Amino acid sequence: MAVRTAGGNTEQLGFHLGRAVDNGVTQEELIEAITHVTIYAGWPKGMAAMGVAKQLFIDNK
């Protein structure tokens, strides 16, 4: 997930975030991980990843 975020691979990120959730990672933990990667990878990539995560959370309600 961190590598997909840092590389800006948002088209594949949804799958990986979904698997993380399936394996017990919480919404808060995903947001924390993406925020941490954003510091190193840059704001545009981090915010793109947050958009993918937000859509995942909406779809899984």
PDBQT receptor file of N, H, CA, C and O in Angstrom, charges set to zero:
ATOM      1  N   MET A   1       0.814  -1.181   0.000  1.00  0.00    +0.000 N 
ATOM      2  CA  MET A   1       0.000   0.000   0.000  1.00  0.00    +0.000 C 
ATOM      3  C   MET A   1       0.865   1.255   0.000  1.00  0.00    +0.000 C 
ATOM      4  O   MET A   1       0.597   2.198  -0.745  1.00  0.00    +0.000 OA
ATOM      5  N   ALA A   2       1.882   1.267   0.818  1.00  0.00    +0.000 N 
ATOM      6  H   ALA A   2       2.100   0.501   1.423  1.00  0.00    +0.000 HD
ATOM      7  CA  ALA A   2       2.767   2.434   0.886  1.00  0.00    +0.000 C 
ATOM      8  C   ALA A   2       3.481   2.653  -0.440  1.00  0.00    +0.000 C 
ATOM      9  O   ALA A   2       3.631   3.792  -0.883  1.00  0.00    +0.000 OA
ATOM     10  N   VAL A   3       3.920   1.577  -1.074  1.00  0.00    +0.000 N 
ATOM     11  H   VAL A   3       3.798   0.652  -0.714  1.00  0.00    +0.000 HD
ATOM     12  CA  VAL A   3       4.629   1.699  -2.357  1.00  0.00    +0.000 C 
ATOM     13  C   VAL A   3       3.687   2.217  -3.430  1.00  0.00    +0.000 C 
ATOM     14  O   VAL A   3       4.078   3.063  -4.234  1.00  0.00    +0.000 OA
ATOM     15  N   ARG A   4       2.453   1.729  -3.459  1.00  0.00    +0.000 N 
ATOM     16  H   ARG A   4       2.134   1.042  -2.806  1.00  0.00    +0.000 HD
ATOM     17  CA  ARG A   4       1.470   2.211  -4.444  1.00  0.00    +0.000 C 
ATOM     18  C   ARG A   4       1.188   3.696  -4.229  1.00  0.00    +0.000 C 
ATOM     19  O   ARG A   4       1.079   4.458  -5.189  1.00  0.00    +0.000 OA
ATOM     20  N   THR A   5       1.072   4.098  -2.975  1.00  0.00    +0.000 N 
ATOM     21  H   THR A   5       1.161   3.479  -2.194  1.00  0.00    +0.000 HD
ATOM     22  CA  THR A   5       0.824   5.510  -2.672  1.00  0.00    +0.000 C 
ATOM     23  C   THR A   5       2.013   6.368  -3.101  1.00  0.00    +0.000 C 
ATOM     24  O   THR A   5       1.839   7.376  -3.786  1.00  0.00    +0.000 OA
ATOM     25  N   ALA A   6       3.209   5.974  -2.700  1.00  0.00    +0.000 N 
ATOM     26  H   ALA A   6       3.350   5.155  -2.143  1.00  0.00    +0.000 HD
ATOM     27  CA  ALA A   6       4.408   6.757  -3.011  1.00  0.00    +0.000 C 
ATOM     28  C   ALA A   6       4.656   6.835  -4.505  1.00  0.00    +0.000 C 
ATOM     29  O   ALA A   6       5.164   7.841  -5.000  1.00  0.00    +0.000 OA
ATOM     30  N   GLY A   7       4.303   5.781  -5.227  1.00  0.00    +0.000 N 
ATOM     31  H   GLY A   7       3.891   4.963  -4.825  1.00  0.00    +0.000 HD
ATOM     32  CA  GLY A   7       4.497   5.765  -6.678  1.00  0.00    +0.000 C 
ATOM     33  C   GLY A   7       3.380   6.435  -7.448  1.00  0.00    +0.000 C 
ATOM     34  O   GLY A   7       3.479   6.611  -8.663  1.00  0.00    +0.000 OA
ATOM     35  N   GLY A   8       2.312   6.812  -6.750  1.00  0.00    +0.000 N 
ATOM     36  H   GLY A   8       2.231   6.669  -5.764  1.00  0.00    +0.000 HD
ATOM     37  CA  GLY A   8       1.177   7.447  -7.411  1.00  0.00    +0.000 C 
ATOM     38  C   GLY A   8       0.326   6.475  -8.211  1.00  0.00    +0.000 C 
ATOM     39  O   GLY A   8      -0.380   6.883  -9.133  1.00  0.00    +0.000 OA
ATOM     40  N   ASN A   9       0.385   5.196  -7.870  1.00  0.00    +0.000 N 
ATOM     41  H   ASN A   9       0.958   4.864  -7.121  1.00  0.00    +0.000 HD
ATOM     42  CA  ASN A   9      -0.361   4.160  -8.593  1.00  0.00    +0.000 C 
ATOM     43  C   ASN A   9      -1.773   4.016  -8.037  1.00  0.00    +0.000 C 
ATOM     44  O   ASN A   9      -2.127   2.970  -7.494  1.00  0.00    +0.000 OA
ATOM     45  N   THR A  10      -2.574   5.060  -8.171  1.00  0.00    +0.000 N 
ATOM     46  H   THR A  10      -2.286   5.910  -8.612  1.00  0.00    +0.000 HD
ATOM     47  CA  THR A  10      -3.912   5.047  -7.583  1.00  0.00    +0.000 C 
ATOM     48  C   THR A  10      -4.850   4.059  -8.265  1.00  0.00    +0.000 C 
ATOM     49  O   THR A  10      -5.816   3.611  -7.648  1.00  0.00    +0.000 OA
ATOM     50  N   GLU A  11      -4.587   3.710  -9.524  1.00  0.00    +0.000 N 
ATOM     51  H   GLU A  11      -3.802   4.074 -10.025  1.00  0.00    +0.000 HD
ATOM     52  CA  GLU A  11      -5.464   2.761 -10.209  1.00  0.00    +0.000 C 
ATOM     53  C   GLU A  11      -5.392   1.367  -9.580  1.00  0.00    +0.000 C 
ATOM     54  O   GLU A  11      -6.336   0.587  -9.708  1.00  0.00    +0.000 OA
ATOM     55  N   GLN A  12      -4.310   1.052  -8.918  1.00  0.00    +0.000 N 
ATOM     56  H   GLN A  12      -3.543   1.685  -8.814  1.00  0.00    +0.000 HD
ATOM     57  CA  GLN A  12      -4.156  -0.237  -8.244  1.00  0.00    +0.000 C 
ATOM     58  C   GLN A  12      -4.328  -0.126  -6.731  1.00  0.00    +0.000 C 
ATOM     59  O   GLN A  12      -4.462  -1.141  -6.046  1.00  0.00    +0.000 OA
ATOM     60  N   LEU A  13      -4.325   1.069  -6.220  1.00  0.00    +0.000 N 
ATOM     61  H   LEU A  13      -4.216   1.893  -6.776  1.00  0.00    +0.000 HD
ATOM     62  CA  LEU A  13      -4.365   1.281  -4.778  1.00  0.00    +0.000 C 
ATOM     63  C   LEU A  13      -5.671   0.795  -4.153  1.00  0.00    +0.000 C 
ATOM     64  O   LEU A  13      -5.661   0.245  -3.052  1.00  0.00    +0.000 OA
ATOM     65  N   GLY A  14      -6.775   0.988  -4.833  1.00  0.00    +0.000 N 
ATOM     66  H   GLY A  14      -6.783   1.434  -5.727  1.00  0.00    +0.000 HD
ATOM     67  CA  GLY A  14      -8.065   0.560  -4.291  1.00  0.00    +0.000 C 
ATOM     68  C   GLY A  14      -8.078  -0.919  -3.937  1.00  0.00    +0.000 C 
ATOM     69  O   GLY A  14      -8.596  -1.304  -2.889  1.00  0.00    +0.000 OA
ATOM     70  N   PHE A  15      -7.516  -1.740  -4.799  1.00  0.00    +0.000 N 
ATOM     71  H   PHE A  15      -7.095  -1.427  -5.651  1.00  0.00    +0.000 HD
ATOM     72  CA  PHE A  15      -7.435  -3.174  -4.542  1.00  0.00    +0.000 C 
ATOM     73  C   PHE A  15      -6.643  -3.444  -3.269  1.00  0.00    +0.000 C 
ATOM     74  O   PHE A  15      -7.075  -4.218  -2.415  1.00  0.00    +0.000 OA
ATOM     75  N   HIS A  16      -5.494  -2.812  -3.146  1.00  0.00    +0.000 N 
ATOM     76  H   HIS A  16      -5.142  -2.184  -3.840  1.00  0.00    +0.000 HD
ATOM     77  CA  HIS A  16      -4.621  -3.052  -2.001  1.00  0.00    +0.000 C 
ATOM     78  C   HIS A  16      -5.223  -2.523  -0.694  1.00  0.00    +0.000 C 
ATOM     79  O   HIS A  16      -5.080  -3.151   0.354  1.00  0.00    +0.000 OA
ATOM     80  N   LEU A  17      -5.881  -1.396  -0.755  1.00  0.00    +0.000 N 
ATOM     81  H   LEU A  17      -5.998  -0.885  -1.607  1.00  0.00    +0.000 HD
ATOM     82  CA  LEU A  17      -6.558  -0.881   0.434  1.00  0.00    +0.000 C 
ATOM     83  C   LEU A  17      -7.682  -1.822   0.848  1.00  0.00    +0.000 C 
ATOM     84  O   LEU A  17      -7.878  -2.082   2.035  1.00  0.00    +0.000 OA
ATOM     85  N   GLY A  18      -8.412  -2.326  -0.127  1.00  0.00    +0.000 N 
ATOM     86  H   GLY A  18      -8.253  -2.115  -1.092  1.00  0.00    +0.000 HD
ATOM     87  CA  GLY A  18      -9.484  -3.272   0.163  1.00  0.00    +0.000 C 
ATOM     88  C   GLY A  18      -8.978  -4.535   0.829  1.00  0.00    +0.000 C 
ATOM     89  O   GLY A  18      -9.603  -5.043   1.760  1.00  0.00    +0.000 OA
ATOM     90  N   ARG A  19      -7.849  -5.044   0.357  1.00  0.00    +0.000 N 
ATOM     91  H   ARG A  19      -7.341  -4.631  -0.399  1.00  0.00    +0.000 HD
ATOM     92  CA  ARG A  19      -7.273  -6.237   0.984  1.00  0.00    +0.000 C 
ATOM     93  C   ARG A  19      -6.795  -5.937   2.390  1.00  0.00    +0.000 C 
ATOM     94  O   ARG A  19      -6.907  -6.780   3.279  1.00  0.00    +0.000 OA
ATOM     95  N   ALA A  20      -6.258  -4.731   2.599  1.00  0.00    +0.000 N 
ATOM     96  H   ALA A  20      -6.167  -4.045   1.877  1.00  0.00    +0.000 HD
ATOM     97  CA  ALA A  20      -5.823  -4.347   3.943  1.00  0.00    +0.000 C 
ATOM     98  C   ALA A  20      -7.019  -4.353   4.897  1.00  0.00    +0.000 C 
ATOM     99  O   ALA A  20      -6.921  -4.856   6.016  1.00  0.00    +0.000 OA
ATOM    100  N   VAL A  21      -8.138  -3.798   4.455  1.00  0.00    +0.000 N 
ATOM    101  H   VAL A  21      -8.217  -3.390   3.546  1.00  0.00    +0.000 HD
ATOM    102  CA  VAL A  21      -9.352  -3.783   5.280  1.00  0.00    +0.000 C 
ATOM    103  C   VAL A  21      -9.824  -5.212   5.540  1.00  0.00    +0.000 C 
ATOM    104  O   VAL A  21     -10.202  -5.548   6.663  1.00  0.00    +0.000 OA
ATOM    105  N   ASP A  22      -9.804  -6.044   4.515  1.00  0.00    +0.000 N 
ATOM    106  H   ASP A  22      -9.497  -5.772   3.603  1.00  0.00    +0.000 HD
ATOM    107  CA  ASP A  22     -10.201  -7.452   4.674  1.00  0.00    +0.000 C 
ATOM    108  C   ASP A  22      -9.335  -8.173   5.701  1.00  0.00    +0.000 C 
ATOM    109  O   ASP A  22      -9.784  -9.125   6.339  1.00  0.00    +0.000 OA
ATOM    110  N   ASN A  23      -8.099  -7.720   5.860  1.00  0.00    +0.000 N 
ATOM    111  H   ASN A  23      -7.733  -6.947   5.341  1.00  0.00    +0.000 HD
ATOM    112  CA  ASN A  23      -7.165  -8.339   6.799  1.00  0.00    +0.000 C 
ATOM    113  C   ASN A  23      -7.146  -7.660   8.166  1.00  0.00    +0.000 C 
ATOM    114  O   ASN A  23      -6.281  -7.948   8.993  1.00  0.00    +0.000 OA
ATOM    115  N   GLY A  24      -8.105  -6.754   8.402  1.00  0.00    +0.000 N 
ATOM    116  H   GLY A  24      -8.807  -6.520   7.730  1.00  0.00    +0.000 HD
ATOM    117  CA  GLY A  24      -8.264  -6.182   9.733  1.00  0.00    +0.000 C 
ATOM    118  C   GLY A  24      -7.683  -4.806   9.966  1.00  0.00    +0.000 C 
ATOM    119  O   GLY A  24      -7.736  -4.302  11.088  1.00  0.00    +0.000 OA
ATOM    120  N   VAL A  25      -7.130  -4.184   8.940  1.00  0.00    +0.000 N 
ATOM    121  H   VAL A  25      -7.087  -4.594   8.029  1.00  0.00    +0.000 HD
ATOM    122  CA  VAL A  25      -6.606  -2.825   9.107  1.00  0.00    +0.000 C 
ATOM    123  C   VAL A  25      -7.801  -1.872   9.204  1.00  0.00    +0.000 C 
ATOM    124  O   VAL A  25      -8.722  -1.943   8.390  1.00  0.00    +0.000 OA
ATOM    125  N   THR A  26      -7.782  -0.999  10.183  1.00  0.00    +0.000 N 
ATOM    126  H   THR A  26      -7.033  -0.942  10.844  1.00  0.00    +0.000 HD
ATOM    127  CA  THR A  26      -8.900  -0.082  10.391  1.00  0.00    +0.000 C 
ATOM    128  C   THR A  26      -8.788   1.151   9.492  1.00  0.00    +0.000 C 
ATOM    129  O   THR A  26      -7.735   1.438   8.923  1.00  0.00    +0.000 OA
ATOM    130  N   GLN A  27      -9.898   1.861   9.385  1.00  0.00    +0.000 N 
ATOM    131  H   GLN A  27     -10.754   1.627   9.847  1.00  0.00    +0.000 HD
ATOM    132  CA  GLN A  27      -9.913   3.102   8.610  1.00  0.00    +0.000 C 
ATOM    133  C   GLN A  27      -8.890   4.090   9.166  1.00  0.00    +0.000 C 
ATOM    134  O   GLN A  27      -8.181   4.748   8.406  1.00  0.00    +0.000 OA
ATOM    135  N   GLU A  28      -8.818   4.189  10.471  1.00  0.00    +0.000 N 
ATOM    136  H   GLU A  28      -9.395   3.654  11.089  1.00  0.00    +0.000 HD
ATOM    137  CA  GLU A  28      -7.871   5.116  11.100  1.00  0.00    +0.000 C 
ATOM    138  C   GLU A  28      -6.431   4.729  10.780  1.00  0.00    +0.000 C 
ATOM    139  O   GLU A  28      -5.598   5.599  10.528  1.00  0.00    +0.000 OA
ATOM    140  N   GLU A  29      -6.135   3.436  10.789  1.00  0.00    +0.000 N 
ATOM    141  H   GLU A  29      -6.812   2.730  10.994  1.00  0.00    +0.000 HD
ATOM    142  CA  GLU A  29      -4.783   2.980  10.474  1.00  0.00    +0.000 C 
ATOM    143  C   GLU A  29      -4.415   3.259   9.016  1.00  0.00    +0.000 C 
ATOM    144  O   GLU A  29      -3.277   3.623   8.722  1.00  0.00    +0.000 OA
ATOM    145  N   LEU A  30      -5.372   3.089   8.108  1.00  0.00    +0.000 N 
ATOM    146  H   LEU A  30      -6.296   2.793   8.346  1.00  0.00    +0.000 HD
ATOM    147  CA  LEU A  30      -5.104   3.398   6.694  1.00  0.00    +0.000 C 
ATOM    148  C   LEU A  30      -4.822   4.882   6.503  1.00  0.00    +0.000 C 
ATOM    149  O   LEU A  30      -3.888   5.257   5.794  1.00  0.00    +0.000 OA
ATOM    150  N   ILE A  31      -5.624   5.713   7.131  1.00  0.00    +0.000 N 
ATOM    151  H   ILE A  31      -6.382   5.408   7.707  1.00  0.00    +0.000 HD
ATOM    152  CA  ILE A  31      -5.417   7.162   7.030  1.00  0.00    +0.000 C 
ATOM    153  C   ILE A  31      -4.056   7.546   7.602  1.00  0.00    +0.000 C 
ATOM    154  O   ILE A  31      -3.343   8.370   7.029  1.00  0.00    +0.000 OA
ATOM    155  N   GLU A  32      -3.706   6.947   8.727  1.00  0.00    +0.000 N 
ATOM    156  H   GLU A  32      -4.285   6.278   9.192  1.00  0.00    +0.000 HD
ATOM    157  CA  GLU A  32      -2.404   7.227   9.343  1.00  0.00    +0.000 C 
ATOM    158  C   GLU A  32      -1.254   6.824   8.415  1.00  0.00    +0.000 C 
ATOM    159  O   GLU A  32      -0.285   7.568   8.263  1.00  0.00    +0.000 OA
ATOM    160  N   ALA A  33      -1.364   5.659   7.804  1.00  0.00    +0.000 N 
ATOM    161  H   ALA A  33      -2.151   5.055   7.927  1.00  0.00    +0.000 HD
ATOM    162  CA  ALA A  33      -0.311   5.179   6.901  1.00  0.00    +0.000 C 
ATOM    163  C   ALA A  33      -0.182   6.085   5.680  1.00  0.00    +0.000 C 
ATOM    164  O   ALA A  33       0.928   6.435   5.279  1.00  0.00    +0.000 OA
ATOM    165  N   ILE A  34      -1.307   6.464   5.094  1.00  0.00    +0.000 N 
ATOM    166  H   ILE A  34      -2.209   6.180   5.420  1.00  0.00    +0.000 HD
ATOM    167  CA  ILE A  34      -1.269   7.343   3.917  1.00  0.00    +0.000 C 
ATOM    168  C   ILE A  34      -0.693   8.704   4.301  1.00  0.00    +0.000 C 
ATOM    169  O   ILE A  34       0.104   9.271   3.555  1.00  0.00    +0.000 OA
ATOM    170  N   THR A  35      -1.087   9.227   5.448  1.00  0.00    +0.000 N 
ATOM    171  H   THR A  35      -1.735   8.766   6.055  1.00  0.00    +0.000 HD
ATOM    172  CA  THR A  35      -0.552  10.509   5.914  1.00  0.00    +0.000 C 
ATOM    173  C   THR A  35       0.961  10.440   6.076  1.00  0.00    +0.000 C 
ATOM    174  O   THR A  35       1.678  11.358   5.678  1.00  0.00    +0.000 OA
ATOM    175  N   HIS A  36       1.435   9.360   6.654  1.00  0.00    +0.000 N 
ATOM    176  H   HIS A  36       0.853   8.614   6.977  1.00  0.00    +0.000 HD
ATOM    177  CA  HIS A  36       2.873   9.195   6.852  1.00  0.00    +0.000 C 
ATOM    178  C   HIS A  36       3.605   9.156   5.507  1.00  0.00    +0.000 C 
ATOM    179  O   HIS A  36       4.640   9.804   5.348  1.00  0.00    +0.000 OA
ATOM    180  N   VAL A  37       3.081   8.410   4.552  1.00  0.00    +0.000 N 
ATOM    181  H   VAL A  37       2.241   7.883   4.682  1.00  0.00    +0.000 HD
ATOM    182  CA  VAL A  37       3.714   8.315   3.229  1.00  0.00    +0.000 C 
ATOM    183  C   VAL A  37       3.679   9.670   2.522  1.00  0.00    +0.000 C 
ATOM    184  O   VAL A  37       4.603  10.012   1.785  1.00  0.00    +0.000 OA
ATOM    185  N   THR A  38       2.617  10.435   2.746  1.00  0.00    +0.000 N 
ATOM    186  H   THR A  38       1.866  10.157   3.344  1.00  0.00    +0.000 HD
ATOM    187  CA  THR A  38       2.473  11.745   2.094  1.00  0.00    +0.000 C 
ATOM    188  C   THR A  38       3.640  12.665   2.438  1.00  0.00    +0.000 C 
ATOM    189  O   THR A  38       4.083  13.452   1.601  1.00  0.00    +0.000 OA
ATOM    190  N   ILE A  39       4.132  12.567   3.658  1.00  0.00    +0.000 N 
ATOM    191  H   ILE A  39       3.772  11.928   4.338  1.00  0.00    +0.000 HD
ATOM    192  CA  ILE A  39       5.256  13.411   4.080  1.00  0.00    +0.000 C 
ATOM    193  C   ILE A  39       6.472  13.173   3.188  1.00  0.00    +0.000 C 
ATOM    194  O   ILE A  39       7.209  14.107   2.871  1.00  0.00    +0.000 OA
ATOM    195  N   TYR A  40       6.674  11.935   2.791  1.00  0.00    +0.000 N 
ATOM    196  H   TYR A  40       6.075  11.177   3.048  1.00  0.00    +0.000 HD
ATOM    197  CA  TYR A  40       7.842  11.576   1.989  1.00  0.00    +0.000 C 
ATOM    198  C   TYR A  40       7.578  11.622   0.485  1.00  0.00    +0.000 C 
ATOM    199  O   TYR A  40       8.458  12.001  -0.288  1.00  0.00    +0.000 OA
ATOM    200  N   ALA A  41       6.378  11.241   0.072  1.00  0.00    +0.000 N 
ATOM    201  H   ALA A  41       5.663  10.934   0.700  1.00  0.00    +0.000 HD
ATOM    202  CA  ALA A  41       6.078  11.115  -1.360  1.00  0.00    +0.000 C 
ATOM    203  C   ALA A  41       5.553  12.395  -1.974  1.00  0.00    +0.000 C 
ATOM    204  O   ALA A  41       5.601  12.569  -3.192  1.00  0.00    +0.000 OA
ATOM    205  N   GLY A  42       5.052  13.291  -1.141  1.00  0.00    +0.000 N 
ATOM    206  H   GLY A  42       5.013  13.149  -0.152  1.00  0.00    +0.000 HD
ATOM    207  CA  GLY A  42       4.520  14.549  -1.638  1.00  0.00    +0.000 C 
ATOM    208  C   GLY A  42       3.011  14.633  -1.523  1.00  0.00    +0.000 C 
ATOM    209  O   GLY A  42       2.294  13.633  -1.544  1.00  0.00    +0.000 OA
ATOM    210  N   TRP A  43       2.565  15.869  -1.401  1.00  0.00    +0.000 N 
ATOM    211  H   TRP A  43       3.147  16.682  -1.384  1.00  0.00    +0.000 HD
ATOM    212  CA  TRP A  43       1.147  16.156  -1.195  1.00  0.00    +0.000 C 
ATOM    213  C   TRP A  43       0.254  15.628  -2.316  1.00  0.00    +0.000 C 
ATOM    214  O   TRP A  43      -0.756  14.996  -2.005  1.00  0.00    +0.000 OA
ATOM    215  N   PRO A  44       0.551  15.842  -3.589  1.00  0.00    +0.000 N 
ATOM    216  CA  PRO A  44      -0.355  15.368  -4.648  1.00  0.00    +0.000 C 
ATOM    217  C   PRO A  44      -0.586  13.851  -4.604  1.00  0.00    +0.000 C 
ATOM    218  O   PRO A  44      -1.720  13.395  -4.756  1.00  0.00    +0.000 OA
ATOM    219  N   LYS A  45       0.462  13.084  -4.402  1.00  0.00    +0.000 N 
ATOM    220  H   LYS A  45       1.383  13.454  -4.279  1.00  0.00    +0.000 HD
ATOM    221  CA  LYS A  45       0.308  11.625  -4.351  1.00  0.00    +0.000 C 
ATOM    222  C   LYS A  45      -0.473  11.206  -3.106  1.00  0.00    +0.000 C 
ATOM    223  O   LYS A  45      -1.315  10.310  -3.169  1.00  0.00    +0.000 OA
ATOM    224  N   GLY A  46      -0.198  11.840  -2.002  1.00  0.00    +0.000 N 
ATOM    225  H   GLY A  46       0.486  12.567  -1.950  1.00  0.00    +0.000 HD
ATOM    226  CA  GLY A  46      -0.921  11.525  -0.773  1.00  0.00    +0.000 C 
ATOM    227  C   GLY A  46      -2.395  11.851  -0.859  1.00  0.00    +0.000 C 
ATOM    228  O   GLY A  46      -3.235  11.067  -0.419  1.00  0.00    +0.000 OA
ATOM    229  N   MET A  47      -2.712  12.995  -1.418  1.00  0.00    +0.000 N 
ATOM    230  H   MET A  47      -2.029  13.632  -1.775  1.00  0.00    +0.000 HD
ATOM    231  CA  MET A  47      -4.116  13.382  -1.527  1.00  0.00    +0.000 C 
ATOM    232  C   MET A  47      -4.861  12.515  -2.547  1.00  0.00    +0.000 C 
ATOM    233  O   MET A  47      -6.048  12.237  -2.380  1.00  0.00    +0.000 OA
ATOM    234  N   ALA A  48      -4.165  12.091  -3.596  1.00  0.00    +0.000 N 
ATOM    235  H   ALA A  48      -3.200  12.317  -3.732  1.00  0.00    +0.000 HD
ATOM    236  CA  ALA A  48      -4.780  11.159  -4.549  1.00  0.00    +0.000 C 
ATOM    237  C   ALA A  48      -5.096   9.838  -3.848  1.00  0.00    +0.000 C 
ATOM    238  O   ALA A  48      -6.156   9.253  -4.069  1.00  0.00    +0.000 OA
ATOM    239  N   ALA A  49      -4.179   9.373  -3.007  1.00  0.00    +0.000 N 
ATOM    240  H   ALA A  49      -3.317   9.848  -2.828  1.00  0.00    +0.000 HD
ATOM    241  CA  ALA A  49      -4.411   8.140  -2.253  1.00  0.00    +0.000 C 
ATOM    242  C   ALA A  49      -5.556   8.305  -1.264  1.00  0.00    +0.000 C 
ATOM    243  O   ALA A  49      -6.348   7.382  -1.074  1.00  0.00    +0.000 OA
ATOM    244  N   MET A  50      -5.651   9.470  -0.634  1.00  0.00    +0.000 N 
ATOM    245  H   MET A  50      -5.007  10.220  -0.788  1.00  0.00    +0.000 HD
ATOM    246  CA  MET A  50      -6.760   9.720   0.297  1.00  0.00    +0.000 C 
ATOM    247  C   MET A  50      -8.099   9.674  -0.431  1.00  0.00    +0.000 C 
ATOM    248  O   MET A  50      -9.092   9.200   0.120  1.00  0.00    +0.000 OA
ATOM    249  N   GLY A  51      -8.126  10.167  -1.665  1.00  0.00    +0.000 N 
ATOM    250  H   GLY A  51      -7.319  10.552  -2.112  1.00  0.00    +0.000 HD
ATOM    251  CA  GLY A  51      -9.352  10.104  -2.457  1.00  0.00    +0.000 C 
ATOM    252  C   GLY A  51      -9.778   8.667  -2.727  1.00  0.00    +0.000 C 
ATOM    253  O   GLY A  51     -10.964   8.344  -2.667  1.00  0.00    +0.000 OA
ATOM    254  N   VAL A  52      -8.815   7.814  -3.022  1.00  0.00    +0.000 N 
ATOM    255  H   VAL A  52      -7.852   8.077  -3.070  1.00  0.00    +0.000 HD
ATOM    256  CA  VAL A  52      -9.106   6.396  -3.246  1.00  0.00    +0.000 C 
ATOM    257  C   VAL A  52      -9.608   5.763  -1.954  1.00  0.00    +0.000 C 
ATOM    258  O   VAL A  52     -10.576   5.003  -1.966  1.00  0.00    +0.000 OA
ATOM    259  N   ALA A  53      -8.953   6.075  -0.845  1.00  0.00    +0.000 N 
ATOM    260  H   ALA A  53      -8.166   6.693  -0.835  1.00  0.00    +0.000 HD
ATOM    261  CA  ALA A  53      -9.366   5.533   0.446  1.00  0.00    +0.000 C 
ATOM    262  C   ALA A  53     -10.761   6.007   0.812  1.00  0.00    +0.000 C 
ATOM    263  O   ALA A  53     -11.579   5.222   1.292  1.00  0.00    +0.000 OA
ATOM    264  N   LYS A  54     -11.037   7.270   0.593  1.00  0.00    +0.000 N 
ATOM    265  H   LYS A  54     -10.373   7.908   0.203  1.00  0.00    +0.000 HD
ATOM    266  CA  LYS A  54     -12.363   7.825   0.905  1.00  0.00    +0.000 C 
ATOM    267  C   LYS A  54     -13.441   7.091   0.114  1.00  0.00    +0.000 C 
ATOM    268  O   LYS A  54     -14.487   6.746   0.664  1.00  0.00    +0.000 OA
ATOM    269  N   GLN A  55     -13.198   6.854  -1.149  1.00  0.00    +0.000 N 
ATOM    270  H   GLN A  55     -12.348   7.134  -1.596  1.00  0.00    +0.000 HD
ATOM    271  CA  GLN A  55     -14.168   6.123  -1.975  1.00  0.00    +0.000 C 
ATOM    272  C   GLN A  55     -14.371   4.703  -1.455  1.00  0.00    +0.000 C 
ATOM    273  O   GLN A  55     -15.495   4.202  -1.443  1.00  0.00    +0.000 OA
ATOM    274  N   LEU A  56     -13.304   4.062  -1.031  1.00  0.00    +0.000 N 
ATOM    275  H   LEU A  56     -12.391   4.469  -1.040  1.00  0.00    +0.000 HD
ATOM    276  CA  LEU A  56     -13.391   2.716  -0.461  1.00  0.00    +0.000 C 
ATOM    277  C   LEU A  56     -14.261   2.725   0.792  1.00  0.00    +0.000 C 
ATOM    278  O   LEU A  56     -15.095   1.838   0.974  1.00  0.00    +0.000 OA
ATOM    279  N   PHE A  57     -14.072   3.721   1.656  1.00  0.00    +0.000 N 
ATOM    280  H   PHE A  57     -13.395   4.441   1.508  1.00  0.00    +0.000 HD
ATOM    281  CA  PHE A  57     -14.847   3.799   2.886  1.00  0.00    +0.000 C 
ATOM    282  C   PHE A  57     -16.320   4.053   2.583  1.00  0.00    +0.000 C 
ATOM    283  O   PHE A  57     -17.191   3.504   3.258  1.00  0.00    +0.000 OA
ATOM    284  N   ILE A  58     -16.608   4.874   1.584  1.00  0.00    +0.000 N 
ATOM    285  H   ILE A  58     -15.901   5.320   1.036  1.00  0.00    +0.000 HD
ATOM    286  CA  ILE A  58     -17.994   5.143   1.187  1.00  0.00    +0.000 C 
ATOM    287  C   ILE A  58     -18.631   3.878   0.621  1.00  0.00    +0.000 C 
ATOM    288  O   ILE A  58     -19.769   3.549   0.956  1.00  0.00    +0.000 OA
ATOM    289  N   ASP A  59     -17.902   3.174  -0.229  1.00  0.00    +0.000 N 
ATOM    290  H   ASP A  59     -16.978   3.442  -0.501  1.00  0.00    +0.000 HD
ATOM    291  CA  ASP A  59     -18.436   1.968  -0.863  1.00  0.00    +0.000 C 
ATOM    292  C   ASP A  59     -18.666   0.835   0.121  1.00  0.00    +0.000 C 
ATOM    293  O   ASP A  59     -19.530  -0.013  -0.103  1.00  0.00    +0.000 OA
ATOM    294  N   ASN A  60     -17.906   0.807   1.209  1.00  0.00    +0.000 N 
ATOM    295  H   ASN A  60     -17.204   1.495   1.391  1.00  0.00    +0.000 HD
ATOM    296  CA  ASN A  60     -18.014  -0.285   2.190  1.00  0.00    +0.000 C 
ATOM    297  C   ASN A  60     -18.985   0.007   3.328  1.00  0.00    +0.000 C 
ATOM    298  O   ASN A  60     -19.077  -0.778   4.272  1.00  0.00    +0.000 OA
ATOM    299  N   LYS A  61     -19.711   1.118   3.256  1.00  0.00    +0.000 N 
ATOM    300  H   LYS A  61     -19.637   1.755   2.489  1.00  0.00    +0.000 HD
ATOM    301  CA  LYS A  61     -20.689   1.436   4.320  1.00  0.00    +0.000 C 
ATOM    302  C   LYS A  61     -21.924   0.586   4.174  1.00  0.00    +0.000 C 
ATOM    303  O   LYS A  61     -22.855   0.708   4.970  1.00  0.00    +0.000 OA
TER     304      LYS A  61
